Amino acid sequence: MAATLCGPGKEMLSWKPHPLEQFLTPDEKYEVVEQVMVDATNQIGFDVNLAASHEWHFSTLQFVAGLGPRKASALQKVLLREGSIFSRKDLVKSLGRKVLMNASGFIWEFE
């Protein structure tokens, strides 16, 4: 759920996670939050088919290593159009080979 607050509006900056955060600029604070979200997302992984059936999961897709907000948005559009992905070949068509090679370690296997 915290990933939904890391969108373009940067709502995450309104949270007060630590008493010493006042010594950080808003940009520094957001950078730290982004790094934590990337670390957590990549430790857990991302299930593309679960996200295709539950749209609120897409908010974490931007934190998969190798994607970022722009590529995650493009992949989200493909997944919503297709409904589900059954092989990595389907992802190569939408992401490209190099992007998929960077992100594939953090995307869950398909059903």
DSSP file (Angstrom, degrees, kcal/mol; ACC not computed):
  #  RESIDUE AA STRUCTURE BP1 BP2  ACC     N-H-->O    O-->H-N    N-H-->O    O-->H-N    TCO  KAPPA ALPHA  PHI   PSI    X-CA   Y-CA   Z-CA
    1    1 A M    >         0   0    0      0, 0.0     3,-1.0     0, 0.0     4,-0.5   0.000 360.0 360.0 360.0 -29.3    0.0    0.0    0.0
    2    2 A A  G >   +     0   0    0      1,-0.2     3,-1.3     2,-0.2     4,-0.2   0.815 360.0  66.5 -64.5 -27.8    2.9    2.4    0.6
    3    3 A A  G >  S+     0   0    0      1,-0.3     3,-1.5     2,-0.2    -1,-0.2   0.811  90.2  62.9 -64.4 -28.8    3.8    2.1   -3.1
    4    4 A T  G X  S+     0   0    0     -3,-1.0     3,-0.5     1,-0.3    -1,-0.3   0.742  99.3  55.9 -67.7 -20.6    0.5    3.9   -4.0
    5    5 A L  G <  S+     0   0    0     -3,-1.3     7,-2.1    -4,-0.5    -1,-0.3   0.432  92.5  72.0 -89.1   0.4    1.8    7.0   -2.1
    6    6 A C  G <  S+     0   0    0     -3,-1.5    -1,-0.2    -4,-0.2    -2,-0.1   0.075  74.0 117.4-102.1  23.4    5.0    7.1   -4.2
    7    7 A G  S X  S-     0   0    0     -3,-0.5     3,-1.7     1,-0.1     5,-0.1   0.091  89.5 -69.9 -76.4-166.5    3.3    8.3   -7.4
    8    8 A P  T 3  S+     0   0    0      0, 0.0    -1,-0.1     0, 0.0    -3,-0.0   0.765 131.7  59.4 -61.0 -26.6    3.9   11.6   -9.2
    9    9 A G  T 3  S-     0   0    0      1,-0.0    -3,-0.1     3,-0.0    -4,-0.0   0.607  97.1-141.3 -77.9 -10.9    2.2   13.6   -6.3
   10   10 A K    X   +     0   0    0     -3,-1.7     3,-1.7     1,-0.1     4,-0.2   0.889  36.3 166.3  51.0  47.6    4.8   12.3   -3.8
   11   11 A E  G >   +     0   0    0      1,-0.3     3,-1.9    -6,-0.2     4,-0.3   0.734  62.8  78.6 -61.9 -21.2    2.2   11.8   -1.1
   12   12 A M  G >  S+     0   0    0     -7,-2.1     3,-1.6     1,-0.3    -1,-0.3   0.767  77.3  72.3 -59.2 -26.1    4.8    9.8    0.8
   13   13 A L  G <  S+     0   0    0     -3,-1.7    -1,-0.3     1,-0.3    -2,-0.2   0.684  85.8  65.4 -66.5 -16.4    6.6   13.0    1.8
   14   14 A S  G <  S+     0   0    0     -3,-1.9    -1,-0.3    -4,-0.2    -2,-0.2   0.670  83.3  95.2 -79.9 -15.8    3.7   13.7    4.3
   15   15 A W    <   -     0   0    0     -3,-1.6    -3,-0.0    -4,-0.3     0, 0.0  -0.408  66.8-147.5 -72.1 152.3    4.6   10.7    6.4
   16   16 A K        +     0   0    0      1,-0.1    -1,-0.1    -2,-0.1    -3,-0.1  -0.725  30.2 160.6-119.0  78.5    6.8   11.1    9.4
   17   17 A P        +     0   0    0      0, 0.0    -1,-0.1     0, 0.0     3,-0.0   0.714  66.0  20.2 -76.6 -19.1    8.8    7.8    9.6
   18   18 A H    >   -     0   0    0      1,-0.1     3,-1.5     0, 0.0     4,-0.2  -0.998  67.7-128.8-151.7 143.3   11.6    9.1   11.8
   19   19 A P  G >  S+     0   0    0      0, 0.0     3,-0.6     0, 0.0    -1,-0.1   0.754 108.6  54.7 -65.4 -22.7   12.2   12.0   14.2
   20   20 A L  G >  S+     0   0    0      1,-0.2     3,-1.8     2,-0.1     4,-0.1   0.395  76.2  98.5 -91.3   4.3   15.5   13.0   12.4
   21   21 A E  G X   +     0   0    0     -3,-1.5     3,-2.2     1,-0.3    -1,-0.2   0.714  63.4  79.9 -65.0 -18.3   13.9   13.3    9.0
   22   22 A Q  G <  S+     0   0    0     -3,-0.6    -1,-0.3     1,-0.3    -2,-0.1   0.689  83.8  63.5 -61.9 -16.8   13.7   17.0    9.5
   23   23 A F  G <  S+     0   0    0     -3,-1.8     2,-0.3     2,-0.1    -1,-0.3   0.460  91.9  80.6 -87.6  -1.0   17.3   17.2    8.5
   24   24 A L  S <  S-     0   0    0     -3,-2.2    -3,-0.0    -4,-0.1     0, 0.0  -0.804  80.5-123.9-103.4 146.1   16.6   15.9    5.0
   25   25 A T     >  -     0   0    0     -2,-0.3     4,-2.6     1,-0.1     5,-0.2  -0.451  34.9-105.8 -74.7 161.2   15.3   17.9    2.1
   26   26 A P  H  > S+     0   0    0      0, 0.0     4,-2.5     0, 0.0     5,-0.2   0.878 122.6  52.2 -57.4 -36.9   12.1   16.6    0.5
   27   27 A D  H  > S+     0   0    0      2,-0.2     4,-2.1     1,-0.2     5,-0.1   0.913 110.4  47.3 -66.1 -41.5   14.1   15.3   -2.5
   28   28 A E  H  > S+     0   0    0      2,-0.2     4,-2.0     1,-0.2    -1,-0.2   0.907 112.5  50.0 -65.1 -41.7   16.5   13.4   -0.2
   29   29 A K  H  X S+     0   0    0     -4,-2.6     4,-2.3     1,-0.2    -2,-0.2   0.925 111.6  47.8 -63.0 -44.9   13.7   12.0    1.8
   30   30 A Y  H  X S+     0   0    0     -4,-2.5     4,-2.7     1,-0.2    -1,-0.2   0.882 109.1  54.3 -65.1 -37.3   11.9   10.8   -1.3
   31   31 A E  H  X S+     0   0    0     -4,-2.1     4,-2.0     2,-0.2    -1,-0.2   0.896 109.2  48.1 -62.2 -40.7   15.1    9.3   -2.7
   32   32 A V  H  X S+     0   0    0     -4,-2.0     4,-2.2     2,-0.2    -2,-0.2   0.918 111.8  49.5 -65.8 -43.7   15.5    7.2    0.5
   33   33 A V  H  X S+     0   0    0     -4,-2.3     4,-2.4     1,-0.2    -2,-0.2   0.918 110.2  51.1 -62.3 -43.3   11.9    6.1    0.4
   34   34 A E  H  X S+     0   0    0     -4,-2.7     4,-2.4     1,-0.2    -1,-0.2   0.906 109.0  50.9 -60.0 -42.1   12.3    5.1   -3.3
   35   35 A Q  H  X S+     0   0    0     -4,-2.0     4,-2.5     1,-0.2    -1,-0.2   0.902 110.2  49.1 -64.4 -40.4   15.4    3.1   -2.5
   36   36 A V  H  X S+     0   0    0     -4,-2.2     4,-2.7     2,-0.2    -1,-0.2   0.906 111.3  50.1 -64.1 -41.1   13.6    1.2    0.3
   37   37 A M  H  X S+     0   0    0     -4,-2.4     4,-2.5     2,-0.2    -2,-0.2   0.886 110.7  49.2 -65.7 -38.8   10.7    0.5   -2.0
   38   38 A V  H  X S+     0   0    0     -4,-2.4     4,-2.4     2,-0.2    27,-0.2   0.938 112.9  47.6 -64.4 -46.5   13.0   -0.9   -4.7
   39   39 A D  H  X S+     0   0    0     -4,-2.5     4,-1.7     1,-0.2    -2,-0.2   0.934 115.2  44.7 -60.2 -47.4   14.8   -3.1   -2.1
   40   40 A A  H  X S+     0   0    0     -4,-2.7     4,-1.9     1,-0.2     5,-0.2   0.916 113.8  49.1 -65.6 -43.7   11.6   -4.4   -0.7
   41   41 A T  H  X S+     0   0    0     -4,-2.5     4,-3.3     1,-0.2    -1,-0.2   0.902 112.7  47.5 -63.3 -41.1    9.9   -5.0   -4.0
   42   42 A N  H  < S+     0   0    0     -4,-2.4    -1,-0.2    21,-0.2    -2,-0.2   0.774 110.0  52.4 -75.7 -25.0   13.0   -6.9   -5.4
   43   43 A Q  H  < S+     0   0    0     -4,-1.7    -1,-0.2    -5,-0.2    -2,-0.2   0.870 120.2  34.3 -72.7 -36.7   13.3   -9.0   -2.3
   44   44 A I  H  < S-     0   0    0     -4,-1.9    -2,-0.2    -5,-0.2    -3,-0.2   0.884 104.1-143.0 -84.1 -42.0    9.6  -10.1   -2.5
   45   45 A G     <  -     0   0    0     -4,-3.3     2,-0.4    -5,-0.2    62,-0.2  -0.343  13.4 -92.9  98.1 174.6    9.3  -10.1   -6.3
   46   46 A F  B     -a  107   0A   0     60,-1.7    62,-3.0    -2,-0.1     2,-0.8  -0.989  20.4-151.1-135.2 124.2    6.4   -9.1   -8.5
   47   47 A D     >  -     0   0    0     -2,-0.4     4,-1.9    60,-0.2     5,-0.2  -0.839   8.3-167.7 -95.8 107.2    3.7  -11.5   -9.8
   48   48 A V  H  > S+     0   0    0     -2,-0.8     4,-1.9    60,-0.3    -1,-0.2   0.858  85.5  51.2 -67.1 -35.7    2.4  -10.1  -13.1
   49   49 A N  H  > S+     0   0    0      2,-0.2     4,-1.2     1,-0.2    -1,-0.2   0.863 108.7  51.1 -72.5 -33.9   -0.6  -12.3  -13.4
   50   50 A L  H  > S+     0   0    0      1,-0.2     4,-1.5     2,-0.2     3,-0.3   0.906 111.3  49.0 -64.7 -40.8   -1.8  -11.4   -9.9
   51   51 A A  H  < S+     0   0    0     -4,-1.9     7,-0.3     1,-0.2     6,-0.2   0.859 105.1  58.3 -66.6 -35.1   -1.4   -7.7  -10.8
   52   52 A A  H  < S+     0   0    0     -4,-1.9    -1,-0.2     1,-0.2     3,-0.2   0.832 113.6  38.5 -64.5 -30.4   -3.4   -8.3  -14.0
   53   53 A S  H  < S+     0   0    0     -4,-1.2     2,-0.4    -3,-0.3    -1,-0.2   0.666 124.6  39.4 -93.5 -17.4   -6.3   -9.5  -11.9
   54   54 A H  S >< S-     0   0    0     -4,-1.5     3,-2.1    -5,-0.1     4,-0.3  -0.852  70.6-164.6-132.7  96.8   -5.9   -7.0   -9.1
   55   55 A E  G >  S+     0   0    0     -2,-0.4     3,-1.8     1,-0.3     4,-0.3   0.721  80.4  71.8 -58.9 -26.8   -4.9   -3.5  -10.5
   56   56 A W  G >  S+     0   0    0      1,-0.3     3,-0.9     2,-0.2    -1,-0.3   0.707  86.3  68.7 -66.8 -16.2   -3.8   -2.1   -7.1
   57   57 A H  G X  S+     0   0    0     -3,-2.1     3,-1.5     1,-0.2     4,-0.4   0.728  80.9  77.5 -70.2 -20.7   -0.7   -4.4   -7.3
   58   58 A F  G X> S+     0   0    0     -3,-1.8     3,-1.1    -4,-0.3     4,-0.6   0.710  73.9  76.9 -64.5 -19.7    0.6   -2.3  -10.2
   59   59 A S  G <4 S+     0   0    0     -3,-0.9     3,-0.4     1,-0.3    -1,-0.3   0.798  95.2  49.0 -63.2 -26.3    1.8    0.5   -8.0
   60   60 A T  G X4 S+     0   0    0     -3,-1.5     3,-1.7    -4,-0.2    -1,-0.3   0.619  88.8  84.1 -86.1 -12.2    4.8   -1.6   -7.0
   61   61 A L  G X4 S+     0   0    0     -3,-1.1     3,-1.6    -4,-0.4     7,-0.4   0.832  80.8  63.1 -60.7 -32.6    5.7   -2.5  -10.6
   62   62 A Q  G 3< S+     0   0    0     -4,-0.6     6,-0.6    -3,-0.4    -1,-0.3   0.694  98.3  57.8 -65.6 -16.9    7.7    0.8  -10.9
   63   63 A F  G <  S+     0   0    0     -3,-1.7     2,-0.3     4,-0.1    -1,-0.3   0.409  75.2 114.0 -96.4   1.9   10.0   -0.4   -8.2
   64   64 A V  S X> S-     0   0    0     -3,-1.6     3,-2.2    -4,-0.2     4,-0.7  -0.597  82.0-103.1 -70.6 129.5   11.1   -3.6  -10.0
   65   65 A A  T 34 S+     0   0    0     -2,-0.3    41,-0.2     1,-0.3    -1,-0.1  -0.287 106.1  23.5 -56.9 132.1   14.8   -3.2  -10.9
   66   66 A G  T 34 S+     0   0    0     -4,-0.1    -1,-0.3    37,-0.1    37,-0.2   0.319 114.0  70.2  95.4  -7.5   15.2   -2.4  -14.5
   67   67 A L  T <>  +     0   0    0     -3,-2.2     4,-0.6    35,-0.1     3,-0.2   0.815  60.2 177.3-105.4 -76.5   11.8   -0.9  -15.1
   68   68 A G  H  X  -     0   0    0     -4,-0.7     4,-2.1    -6,-0.6     5,-0.2  -0.242  56.6 -57.8  86.7 174.9   11.0    2.4  -13.5
   69   69 A P  H  > S+     0   0    0      0, 0.0     4,-2.0     0, 0.0    -1,-0.2   0.876 131.7  48.4 -63.5 -41.1    7.8    4.4  -13.8
   70   70 A R  H  > S+     0   0    0      2,-0.2     4,-1.8     1,-0.2    -2,-0.1   0.944 116.6  40.0 -69.1 -48.3    7.7    4.7  -17.6
   71   71 A K  H  X S+     0   0    0     -4,-0.6     4,-2.4     1,-0.2    -1,-0.2   0.854 114.4  54.8 -69.6 -33.9    8.4    1.1  -18.5
   72   72 A A  H  X S+     0   0    0     -4,-2.1     4,-2.4     2,-0.2    -1,-0.2   0.895 107.2  50.6 -64.6 -39.6    6.1   -0.1  -15.7
   73   73 A S  H  X S+     0   0    0     -4,-2.0     4,-2.0     2,-0.2    -2,-0.2   0.903 110.4  49.0 -64.6 -41.3    3.3    2.0  -17.1
   74   74 A A  H  X S+     0   0    0     -4,-1.8     4,-1.8     1,-0.2    -2,-0.2   0.913 112.6  47.7 -64.1 -42.7    3.8    0.5  -20.6
   75   75 A L  H  X S+     0   0    0     -4,-2.4     4,-2.7     1,-0.2    -2,-0.2   0.882 108.3  55.6 -66.1 -37.7    3.9   -3.0  -19.1
   76   76 A Q  H  X S+     0   0    0     -4,-2.4     4,-2.5     1,-0.2     5,-0.2   0.914 106.3  50.6 -60.6 -43.5    0.7   -2.3  -17.1
   77   77 A K  H  X S+     0   0    0     -4,-2.0     4,-1.8     1,-0.2    -1,-0.2   0.903 111.8  48.0 -61.9 -40.9   -1.1   -1.3  -20.3
   78   78 A V  H  X S+     0   0    0     -4,-1.8     4,-3.0     2,-0.2     5,-0.3   0.930 112.3  48.5 -65.1 -45.3   -0.1   -4.5  -22.0
   79   79 A L  H  X S+     0   0    0     -4,-2.7     4,-2.7     1,-0.2    -2,-0.2   0.883 111.5  49.2 -65.2 -38.2   -1.1   -6.6  -19.0
   80   80 A L  H  < S+     0   0    0     -4,-2.5    -1,-0.2    -5,-0.2    -2,-0.2   0.862 114.9  45.4 -68.7 -34.0   -4.5   -5.0  -18.8
   81   81 A R  H  < S+     0   0    0     -4,-1.8    -2,-0.2    -5,-0.2    -1,-0.2   0.917 120.7  37.6 -72.7 -44.0   -5.1   -5.5  -22.5
   82   82 A E  H  < S-     0   0    0     -4,-3.0    -2,-0.2    -5,-0.2    -3,-0.2   0.829  92.6-143.4 -79.6 -33.2   -3.9   -9.1  -22.6
   83   83 A G  S  < S+     0   0    0     -4,-2.7     2,-0.3    -5,-0.3    -1,-0.1  -0.179  70.4   7.3  95.9 -41.6   -5.3  -10.2  -19.2
   84   84 A S        -     0   0    0     -2,-0.1     2,-0.4   -32,-0.1   -35,-0.1  -0.979  64.8-127.6-164.1 164.1   -2.4  -12.5  -18.3
   85   85 A I        -     0   0    0     -2,-0.3    26,-0.4     1,-0.1   -36,-0.1  -0.971  16.6-179.2-120.4 132.8    1.0  -13.6  -19.4
   86   86 A F        +     0   0    0     -2,-0.4     2,-0.3     1,-0.2    24,-0.1   0.595  66.3  18.3-109.7 -14.3    1.9  -17.2  -19.8
   87   87 A S  S >> S-     0   0    0      1,-0.1     4,-0.8    24,-0.1     3,-0.7  -0.978  73.2-111.6-150.9 163.5    5.5  -17.1  -20.9
   88   88 A R  H 3> S+     0   0    0     -2,-0.3     4,-2.0     1,-0.2     5,-0.1   0.753 112.5  69.4 -68.2 -23.2    8.5  -14.9  -20.8
   89   89 A K  H 3> S+     0   0    0      1,-0.2     4,-1.5     2,-0.2    -1,-0.2   0.864  94.8  55.6 -61.7 -34.7    8.3  -14.7  -24.6
   90   90 A D  H <> S+     0   0    0     -3,-0.7     4,-1.0     1,-0.2    -1,-0.2   0.872 108.1  48.2 -64.9 -35.4    5.1  -12.6  -24.1
   91   91 A L  H  X>S+     0   0    0     -4,-0.8     4,-3.1     1,-0.2     5,-0.6   0.843 104.0  59.5 -73.5 -33.3    7.0  -10.2  -21.9
   92   92 A V  H  X5S+     0   0    0     -4,-2.0     4,-1.5     1,-0.2    -1,-0.2   0.894 102.7  54.4 -60.9 -38.7    9.9   -9.9  -24.5
   93   93 A K  H  <5S+     0   0    0     -4,-1.5    -1,-0.2     1,-0.2    -2,-0.2   0.876 118.2  33.6 -62.4 -37.8    7.3   -8.6  -27.0
   94   94 A S  H  <5S+     0   0    0     -4,-1.0    -2,-0.2    -3,-0.1    -1,-0.2   0.804 132.0  26.6 -91.7 -30.1    6.1   -5.9  -24.7
   95   95 A L  H  <5S-     0   0    0     -4,-3.1     4,-0.3    -5,-0.1    -3,-0.2   0.772 101.9-119.2-102.2 -32.1    9.3   -4.9  -22.8
   96   96 A G     X< -     0   0    0     -4,-1.5     4,-2.0    -5,-0.6     5,-0.2  -0.123  30.2 -84.8  98.4 155.2   12.1   -5.8  -25.1
   97   97 A R  H  > S+     0   0    0      1,-0.2     4,-2.3     2,-0.2     5,-0.1   0.912 122.5  46.7 -66.3 -46.3   14.9   -8.3  -24.5
   98   98 A K  H  > S+     0   0    0      2,-0.2     4,-1.7     1,-0.2    -1,-0.2   0.903 113.5  48.1 -66.9 -41.2   17.4   -6.1  -22.6
   99   99 A V  H  > S+     0   0    0     -4,-0.3     4,-2.1     1,-0.2    -1,-0.2   0.925 112.6  49.4 -64.5 -43.6   14.8   -4.7  -20.3
  100  100 A L  H  X S+     0   0    0     -4,-2.0     4,-2.5     1,-0.2    -2,-0.2   0.882 106.9  55.5 -63.6 -37.8   13.4   -8.1  -19.5
  101  101 A M  H  < S+     0   0    0     -4,-2.3     4,-0.4     1,-0.2    -1,-0.2   0.891 110.9  45.5 -61.6 -38.3   16.9   -9.4  -18.8
  102  102 A N  H  < S+     0   0    0     -4,-1.7     3,-0.2     1,-0.2    -2,-0.2   0.868 123.4  33.4 -70.9 -37.0   17.3   -6.7  -16.2
  103  103 A A  H >X S+     0   0    0     -4,-2.1     3,-2.1   -37,-0.2     4,-0.5   0.626  92.7  89.3 -96.0 -15.0   13.9   -7.2  -14.6
  104  104 A S  G >< S+     0   0    0     -4,-2.5     3,-0.7     1,-0.3    -1,-0.2   0.763  79.4  62.7 -62.9 -27.0   13.4  -11.0  -15.0
  105  105 A G  G 34 S+     0   0    0     -4,-0.4    -1,-0.3    -3,-0.2    -2,-0.1   0.663 109.7  41.4 -69.9 -13.9   15.1  -11.9  -11.7
  106  106 A F  G <4 S+     0   0    0     -3,-2.1   -60,-1.7   -41,-0.2     2,-0.5   0.391  95.8  87.8-115.1   0.2   12.4  -10.0   -9.8
  107  107 A I  B << S-a   46   0A   0     -3,-0.7   -60,-0.2    -4,-0.5     3,-0.1  -0.894  81.3-117.8-102.9 128.8    9.3  -11.0  -11.8
  108  108 A W        -     0   0    0    -62,-3.0   -60,-0.3    -2,-0.5   -59,-0.1  -0.185  33.5 -93.8 -64.4 153.5    7.7  -14.2  -10.6
  109  109 A E        -     0   0    0      1,-0.1     2,-0.2   -62,-0.1    -1,-0.1  -0.227  46.1-109.9 -62.2 157.3    7.4  -17.2  -12.7
  110  110 A F              0   0    0    -24,-0.1   -24,-0.1     1,-0.1    -1,-0.1  -0.553 360.0 360.0 -95.7 157.2    4.2  -17.6  -14.7
  111  111 A E              0   0    0    -26,-0.4   -25,-0.1    -2,-0.2    -1,-0.1   0.446 360.0 360.0 -76.2 360.0    1.4  -20.1  -14.2
